[in-house]
Amino acid sequence: MLLFRQFVNEDLGCASYLVGDAQAGSAVVVDPAFAIEDYLAFAEQEGVRLERVLETHTHADHVSGHGRFALEHGLPVAIHPLAEPDYPFEPLEDGQVVAVGSVRIRVVHTPGHRPEHCSFVLDGELALTGDSMFVGAAARPDLAVAAREGAEDLYHSLGRLLDLGDNVQIYPGHVAGSLCGGNMSSDTSSTIARERATNEALQFRDVQEFVLVSASVSTPRPPTTERVVALNRGPWVAWPGALQEVEAAGDATVLDVRPFHDYSAGHIPGAISVPVNGGAFGTKSGFVLMPGERIVLHARSEAEAREAAGKLWAVGILELEGYLLAPDTPTTLPVLDVDELRTLLESPGLQLVDVRETSERDSGYIPGSTNVPYRLLRKLGCGALDRSKPVVTVCESGPRAAIAASLLQREGFDVSAVAGGGIADFSDTVAFRRCGA
């Protein structure tokens, strides 16, 4: 009897799976997240023994839980040899069948996203497609090799998956919210038939046309790609020790994880605001924190601090020194609504900074605004802005403008954020069409 359970990490848009034979009492975990407790609880609930971890590939956007399974539970890890991991592993080969009780898992080598990538077909009926075929999209090919090389491999891999047959159900490694692909659906499963008919990435009949389109990746790279790949290929990563409350941040960077209205009302000078309840917390934090930076969290409660810590650890940000609950918060940050912004647009000397991605701005922007994506403000600096003039940050609906404002205030700018609305509320924006688009 097939035992099958999908687990979705909403913050990162990642999916993982537990596959087993309920009657035989055995199971495996596919592409586990760093927090492995849910898999253990489900296995105990169903009365199955976890036997090994199967990895579709070396993940670039989240730390795998394979190290914890190996260190804490002695489970072996299986992956294709092209991954070249620095940990002991069981090699997976194309066509190999992994038996889990009476369940048969066939390995299908599907390179493109990464050279080692494999998909897993369960009893000929379900396909775990990892980072190859998504619901409504295909994986990006530029994270491990040259984009054109990866795209050519991906084209042929998608063809192999289509050959599985229209009745096969697919369960991808990512859903909407992940940066490992673009335009993917929030649906967590589909069928080969549905994808053959509706997935734009599967409509190409010529490999060169597919390569031309697929290799032109506009989605930002996951911010911690190199770090996470190194962690996932290297020695096992253990779960960090319990996060402790500290009395002061010292010279560490303060990451304020409270809701933005709390931050704007009062925060530690120089603190960076990324609300843990705002969605994609780990990804956004990765964009605004520097590699190896020592970090102290400012949270409303111990539970909020631990939630934030878990999401940071999941993307390889491990340098957390503790959390603060009731520090002195003398600094405020002004907040504007859309109507106030409309009034201010007539003010001479105002610098309006559109912090969306360039591709978003092309479809409509406020005349006179300057485009600096929020994720680049800290890493590339603020040289394009005049420190002697006031700044207002704006995005599509508010959250990124709030993060950007905290970064600019940290650099000494007189800044306000349009935190409750944005470009979507303007009907008189200007569209921009790029040459060749």
C-alpha positions as CSV (number, residue, x, y, z in Angstrom):
1,M,0.0,0.0,0.0
2,L,1.6,3.3,-1.2
3,L,2.1,5.8,1.6
4,F,2.5,9.3,0.1
5,R,2.7,12.7,1.8
6,Q,3.7,16.1,0.4
7,F,5.1,18.8,2.6
8,V,5.2,22.4,1.4
9,N,7.4,25.1,2.9
10,E,5.3,28.2,2.2
11,D,8.1,30.7,3.0
12,L,10.4,29.3,0.3
13,G,7.9,27.7,-2.0
14,C,9.7,24.3,-1.6
15,A,8.0,20.9,-1.6
16,S,9.4,17.6,-0.1
17,Y,7.9,14.2,0.2
18,L,7.6,11.0,2.3
19,V,7.1,7.9,0.3
20,G,6.6,4.4,1.8
21,D,4.9,1.1,2.1
22,A,2.4,1.3,5.0
23,Q,2.1,-2.5,5.2
24,A,5.8,-3.1,5.2
25,G,6.4,-0.3,7.6
26,S,9.2,1.4,5.6
27,A,9.6,4.8,4.0
28,V,12.0,7.3,2.4
29,V,12.1,11.1,2.5
30,V,12.7,13.0,-0.8
31,D,14.3,16.5,-0.7
32,P,13.8,17.1,3.0
33,A,13.8,20.6,4.5
34,F,16.3,21.5,7.2
35,A,13.5,21.3,9.8
36,I,12.9,17.5,9.8
37,E,10.5,17.3,12.7
38,D,7.3,17.1,10.5
39,Y,8.7,14.0,8.6
40,L,9.6,12.3,11.9
41,A,6.1,13.0,13.4
42,F,4.3,11.8,10.3
43,A,6.4,8.6,10.1
44,E,5.7,7.9,13.8
45,Q,2.0,8.6,13.2
46,E,1.9,6.1,10.3
47,G,4.1,3.5,12.0
48,V,6.8,3.5,9.3
49,R,10.6,3.4,9.7
50,L,12.5,5.9,7.7
51,E,15.2,4.1,5.7
52,R,17.1,6.7,3.6
53,V,17.0,10.2,2.1
54,L,16.7,10.6,-1.7
55,E,17.9,13.9,-3.2
56,T,16.8,15.0,-6.6
57,H,19.8,17.3,-6.7
58,T,22.0,19.7,-4.7
59,H,19.6,22.4,-3.7
60,A,20.6,26.1,-4.2
61,D,17.8,27.8,-2.3
62,H,17.5,26.0,1.0
63,V,19.6,23.9,3.4
64,S,18.7,20.2,3.1
65,G,17.7,18.1,6.1
66,H,19.8,15.2,4.8
67,G,22.6,16.1,7.2
68,R,20.3,16.1,10.2
69,F,18.8,12.7,9.2
70,A,22.4,11.3,8.8
71,L,23.7,12.8,12.1
72,E,20.6,12.3,14.3
73,H,19.1,9.1,12.8
74,G,21.9,7.4,10.9
75,L,20.1,7.5,7.5
76,P,22.1,7.1,4.3
77,V,21.7,9.7,1.6
78,A,21.3,8.8,-2.1
79,I,22.1,11.3,-4.9
80,H,23.5,11.1,-8.5
81,P,27.3,11.0,-8.5
82,L,27.5,14.1,-10.7
83,A,26.6,16.1,-7.5
84,E,30.1,15.3,-6.3
85,P,29.2,15.6,-2.6
86,D,31.8,15.7,0.2
87,Y,29.7,13.4,2.4
88,P,29.2,9.6,2.2
89,F,26.4,8.8,-0.3
90,E,24.6,6.1,-2.1
91,P,24.9,6.7,-5.9
92,L,21.8,6.9,-8.0
93,E,21.9,6.0,-11.7
94,D,19.4,6.5,-14.5
95,G,17.0,3.6,-14.7
96,Q,17.9,2.3,-11.2
97,V,14.9,1.1,-9.1
98,V,14.9,1.8,-5.4
99,A,12.6,-0.6,-3.5
100,V,10.7,0.7,-0.4
101,G,8.7,-2.4,0.7
102,S,6.6,-3.2,-2.3
103,V,6.8,0.4,-3.7
104,R,9.2,0.8,-6.7
105,I,10.9,4.1,-7.2
106,R,12.5,4.4,-10.7
107,V,15.3,7.0,-11.1
108,V,15.1,9.2,-14.2
109,H,18.1,11.3,-14.8
110,T,16.8,14.8,-15.8
111,P,19.7,17.3,-16.0
112,G,19.2,20.9,-16.8
113,H,18.6,22.7,-13.6
114,R,21.8,21.0,-12.4
115,P,23.8,18.2,-14.1
116,E,23.0,15.7,-11.3
117,H,19.3,16.3,-11.3
118,C,17.1,13.2,-11.1
119,S,13.3,12.7,-11.0
120,F,11.6,9.8,-9.2
121,V,8.7,7.8,-10.7
122,L,6.6,5.9,-8.1
123,D,5.1,2.6,-9.4
124,G,4.7,4.2,-12.8
125,E,1.9,6.4,-11.5
126,L,3.4,9.4,-9.7
127,A,6.5,11.5,-10.7
128,L,8.4,13.6,-8.3
129,T,9.9,16.0,-10.8
130,G,12.1,18.1,-8.4
131,D,13.5,21.1,-10.1
132,S,12.8,20.1,-13.7
133,M,9.1,20.3,-14.6
134,F,6.9,22.6,-12.4
135,V,3.2,23.1,-12.5
136,G,2.9,25.7,-15.3
137,A,6.6,26.3,-15.8
138,A,10.1,24.7,-16.1
139,A,13.1,25.1,-13.9
140,R,15.7,27.8,-14.5
141,P,18.9,26.5,-16.1
142,D,21.5,29.0,-14.9
143,L,22.3,28.1,-11.3
144,A,25.0,25.5,-11.9
145,V,26.2,25.7,-15.5
146,A,26.0,28.2,-18.4
147,A,22.3,29.0,-19.0
148,R,22.4,27.8,-22.6
149,E,24.0,24.5,-21.7
150,G,21.6,23.9,-18.9
151,A,18.6,24.9,-21.1
152,E,19.5,22.4,-23.8
153,D,19.8,19.6,-21.2
154,L,16.5,20.7,-19.7
155,Y,14.7,20.5,-23.0
156,H,15.6,16.9,-23.4
157,S,14.8,16.1,-19.8
158,L,11.3,17.6,-20.1
159,G,10.8,15.3,-23.2
160,R,11.7,12.3,-21.1
161,L,9.1,13.3,-18.5
162,L,6.4,13.8,-21.2
163,D,7.2,10.3,-22.3
164,L,6.0,8.9,-19.0
165,G,2.4,9.2,-20.2
166,D,-0.5,11.5,-19.8
167,N,-2.0,9.8,-16.8
168,V,1.1,10.2,-14.7
169,Q,0.6,12.7,-11.8
170,I,3.5,15.1,-11.2
171,Y,4.6,16.5,-7.9
172,P,7.2,19.2,-8.3
173,G,10.0,20.4,-5.9
174,H,8.8,24.0,-6.0
175,V,5.6,26.0,-6.2
176,A,5.0,29.7,-6.7
177,G,7.2,31.8,-4.4
178,S,10.4,30.0,-5.3
179,L,13.3,31.7,-7.2
180,C,14.3,28.4,-8.9
181,G,11.9,29.1,-11.8
182,G,9.5,31.8,-13.0
183,N,5.8,32.0,-13.5
184,M,5.1,28.7,-11.8
185,S,1.7,27.9,-10.4
186,S,0.7,27.8,-6.7
187,D,-0.9,24.4,-7.5
188,T,1.1,21.7,-5.8
189,S,0.4,18.9,-8.3
190,S,-0.7,18.3,-11.8
191,T,-0.7,15.6,-14.5
192,I,1.5,15.1,-17.6
193,A,-1.7,15.6,-19.8
194,R,-2.5,19.0,-18.1
195,E,1.1,20.2,-18.4
196,R,1.4,19.1,-22.0
197,A,-1.6,21.2,-22.8
198,T,-1.0,24.3,-20.7
199,N,2.6,24.6,-19.6
200,E,4.3,27.3,-21.8
201,A,7.7,25.7,-21.4
202,L,6.4,22.5,-23.1
203,Q,5.1,24.2,-26.2
204,F,8.4,24.4,-28.0
205,R,9.1,21.9,-30.7
206,D,12.6,23.1,-31.5
207,V,15.4,22.9,-29.0
208,Q,17.1,26.1,-30.1
209,E,13.9,28.1,-29.7
210,F,13.5,26.6,-26.2
211,V,17.1,27.5,-25.3
212,L,16.8,31.0,-26.6
213,V,13.7,31.7,-24.3
214,S,14.7,29.5,-21.3
215,A,18.2,30.8,-21.1
216,S,17.0,34.5,-20.9
217,V,16.4,34.3,-17.2
218,S,15.1,37.5,-15.6
219,T,14.2,36.1,-12.1
220,P,16.8,37.1,-9.5
221,R,19.1,34.4,-8.3
222,P,18.3,33.0,-4.8
223,P,20.4,35.4,-2.6
224,T,22.3,32.7,-0.8
225,T,22.9,30.4,-3.7
226,E,26.6,29.8,-3.4
227,R,26.5,29.5,0.4
228,V,23.6,27.0,0.3
229,V,25.1,24.9,-2.4
230,A,28.4,24.7,-0.5
231,L,26.5,23.7,2.7
232,N,24.5,21.0,0.9
233,R,27.5,19.5,-0.9
234,G,29.8,19.7,2.1
235,P,29.9,17.9,5.4
236,W,26.6,17.3,7.3
237,V,25.1,20.5,8.6
238,A,23.8,20.0,12.2
239,W,20.8,21.9,13.7
240,P,22.1,25.0,15.5
241,G,21.8,25.2,19.3
242,A,18.8,26.9,20.8
243,L,18.7,30.7,20.3
244,Q,19.2,32.6,23.5
245,E,17.9,36.1,24.6
246,V,20.7,38.6,24.9
247,E,20.9,41.9,26.7
248,A,22.3,44.0,23.9
249,A,23.2,43.7,20.2
250,G,26.7,45.1,20.6
251,D,28.2,45.6,17.2
252,A,26.1,42.9,15.5
253,T,23.6,43.8,12.8
254,V,20.0,44.0,14.2
255,L,17.4,42.3,12.1
256,D,14.0,43.5,13.2
257,V,11.5,40.8,12.5
258,R,8.4,42.5,14.0
259,P,5.6,43.8,11.8
260,F,6.6,47.0,10.0
261,H,4.1,49.2,11.9
262,D,5.9,48.2,15.1
263,Y,9.3,49.0,13.5
264,S,8.1,52.4,12.1
265,A,6.8,53.3,15.6
266,G,10.1,52.7,17.2
267,H,13.2,50.6,16.5
268,I,16.9,50.2,17.4
269,P,19.0,52.7,15.4
270,G,20.4,51.1,12.3
271,A,18.1,48.0,12.5
272,I,17.0,46.4,9.2
273,S,13.3,45.6,9.0
274,V,12.2,42.3,7.4
275,P,8.9,41.1,9.1
276,V,8.8,37.4,9.6
277,N,5.1,37.4,8.9
278,G,5.5,39.1,5.5
279,G,6.1,36.0,3.3
280,A,9.4,34.9,1.7
281,F,11.1,36.0,4.9
282,G,14.2,33.9,4.4
283,T,14.7,35.0,0.8
284,K,14.2,38.7,1.6
285,S,16.6,38.5,4.5
286,G,19.2,36.8,2.3
287,F,19.0,39.7,-0.1
288,V,19.7,42.4,2.6
289,L,22.1,40.6,4.9
290,M,25.8,40.2,4.1
291,P,27.5,36.8,4.1
292,G,29.0,35.9,7.5
293,E,27.4,39.0,9.1
294,R,26.8,38.6,12.9
295,I,23.1,39.0,13.5
296,V,20.8,39.7,16.5
297,L,17.1,39.5,16.1
298,H,14.6,42.0,17.5
299,A,11.3,40.2,18.0
300,R,8.1,40.7,20.0
301,S,8.3,37.3,21.7
302,E,10.5,34.2,22.1
303,A,8.2,32.3,19.7
304,E,8.5,35.0,17.0
305,A,12.3,35.0,17.4
306,R,12.5,31.2,17.1
307,E,10.3,31.2,14.1
308,A,12.5,33.8,12.4
309,A,15.7,31.9,13.4
310,G,14.3,28.6,11.8
311,K,13.5,30.4,8.5
312,L,17.0,32.0,8.5
313,W,18.7,28.7,9.2
314,A,16.7,27.2,6.3
315,V,18.5,29.4,3.8
316,G,21.9,29.0,5.3
317,I,22.0,32.1,7.5
318,L,23.4,30.5,10.6
319,E,25.3,33.4,12.2
320,L,22.7,34.3,14.8
321,E,23.9,35.5,18.2
322,G,20.6,35.8,19.9
323,Y,17.4,37.9,20.2
324,L,16.2,41.0,21.9
325,L,12.6,41.4,23.2
326,A,12.5,44.8,24.9
327,P,15.4,47.0,23.8
328,D,15.4,50.8,23.8
329,T,13.8,51.9,20.5
330,P,14.2,55.6,20.0
331,T,14.2,55.8,16.2
332,T,11.0,56.1,14.1
333,L,10.4,55.9,10.4
334,P,7.6,58.0,8.7
335,V,5.0,56.1,6.7
336,L,2.9,57.5,3.9
337,D,-0.3,56.3,2.2
338,V,-0.9,56.5,-1.6
339,D,-2.9,59.8,-1.4
340,E,-0.1,61.5,0.6
341,L,2.4,60.3,-2.0
342,R,0.3,61.8,-4.8
343,T,0.5,65.2,-3.0
344,L,4.2,64.9,-2.4
345,L,5.0,64.2,-6.0
346,E,4.5,67.9,-6.6
347,S,7.2,68.8,-4.1
348,P,10.5,70.0,-5.6
349,G,13.6,68.0,-4.7
350,L,11.7,64.8,-3.7
351,Q,13.5,61.6,-4.6
352,L,11.0,58.8,-5.4
353,V,12.7,55.4,-5.4
354,D,10.9,52.5,-7.1
355,V,12.4,49.4,-5.4
356,R,10.7,46.8,-7.6
357,E,12.6,44.7,-10.1
358,T,13.3,46.3,-13.5
359,S,11.0,43.8,-15.3
360,E,8.1,44.9,-13.1
361,R,8.9,48.6,-13.7
362,D,8.7,48.0,-17.5
363,S,4.9,47.4,-17.2
364,G,4.2,50.7,-15.5
365,Y,6.1,53.2,-13.3
366,I,5.6,56.7,-11.8
367,P,7.2,59.4,-14.0
368,G,10.3,60.9,-12.4
369,S,11.0,57.9,-10.1
370,T,14.4,56.2,-9.8
371,N,14.6,52.4,-10.0
372,V,16.8,50.6,-7.5
373,P,15.6,47.1,-6.6
374,Y,15.5,46.8,-2.8
375,R,17.7,43.7,-2.9
376,L,20.5,45.8,-4.4
377,L,20.4,48.8,-2.1
378,R,22.8,47.5,0.5
379,K,25.1,45.5,-1.6
380,L,25.6,48.1,-4.4
381,G,25.3,51.2,-2.3
382,C,23.2,54.3,-2.6
383,G,25.4,56.3,-4.9
384,A,22.6,57.2,-7.3
385,L,20.7,59.1,-4.5
386,D,21.3,62.6,-3.1
387,R,21.7,62.5,0.7
388,S,20.7,66.1,1.0
389,K,17.2,65.5,-0.4
390,P,14.3,63.6,1.1
391,V,13.6,60.1,-0.2
392,V,10.3,58.2,-0.5
393,T,10.4,54.4,-1.3
394,V,7.6,52.7,-3.2
395,C,7.0,49.2,-4.6
396,E,3.9,47.4,-5.9
397,S,2.0,47.2,-2.7
398,G,4.2,48.2,0.3
399,P,6.4,45.4,1.8
400,R,9.5,45.9,-0.2
401,A,9.3,49.7,0.1
402,A,9.3,49.2,3.9
403,I,12.4,47.1,3.8
404,A,14.1,49.5,1.4
405,A,13.3,52.5,3.7
406,S,14.9,50.8,6.7
407,L,18.1,50.2,4.6
408,L,18.2,53.8,3.5
409,Q,17.6,55.2,6.9
410,R,20.5,53.0,8.2
411,E,22.7,54.9,5.6
412,G,21.6,58.3,6.9
413,F,18.9,59.2,4.5
414,D,15.8,61.2,5.4
415,V,13.4,58.6,4.2
416,S,9.7,57.7,4.3
417,A,8.0,54.5,3.0
418,V,4.8,54.0,1.1
419,A,4.0,50.9,3.2
420,G,0.3,50.5,2.6
421,G,-0.1,50.5,-1.1
422,G,2.0,51.4,-4.1
423,I,2.3,51.4,-7.8
424,A,-0.7,49.1,-8.2
425,D,-2.9,52.0,-6.9
426,F,-1.8,54.4,-9.6
427,S,-3.7,54.5,-12.9
428,D,-1.5,57.1,-14.6
429,T,1.8,55.2,-14.7
430,V,4.1,55.1,-17.8
431,A,4.8,51.8,-19.5
432,F,8.3,51.0,-21.0
433,R,9.0,48.6,-23.8
434,R,12.5,47.4,-24.2
435,C,14.1,47.0,-27.6
436,G,13.4,43.4,-28.8
437,A,10.9,42.7,-26.2
